[in-house]
Amino acid sequence: MNSVLEIEMALRQLPPQERWEIARWLLEDLQESNLSHAEGKGSDDNGGRTPPLPDYAARRRRIFGDKVLPNMVLVARAEEPW
């Protein structure tokens, strides 16, 4: 069997019970390889969690120093004629 089509045709000729056994084995194998692949990535991968967010406060301090910037949302709300 050299192609996926040949493998698919051979699987279709098997009885349903044997096809289910092969499907279970394949799923277990894929899960195991996925887990071992995830573990093999090392410490640079943070386990599927979201990456750490940038420190916007530190960036603002680096750009503007110790200046206190007004909260433009609060300024705009104060100017609204409710």
Buried (B, 14 or more C-beta within 10 A) or exposed (E): EEEEEEEEEEEEEEEEEEEEEEEEEEEEEEEEEEEEEEEEEEEEEEEEEEEEEEEEEEEEEEEEEEEEEEEEEEEEEEEEEE
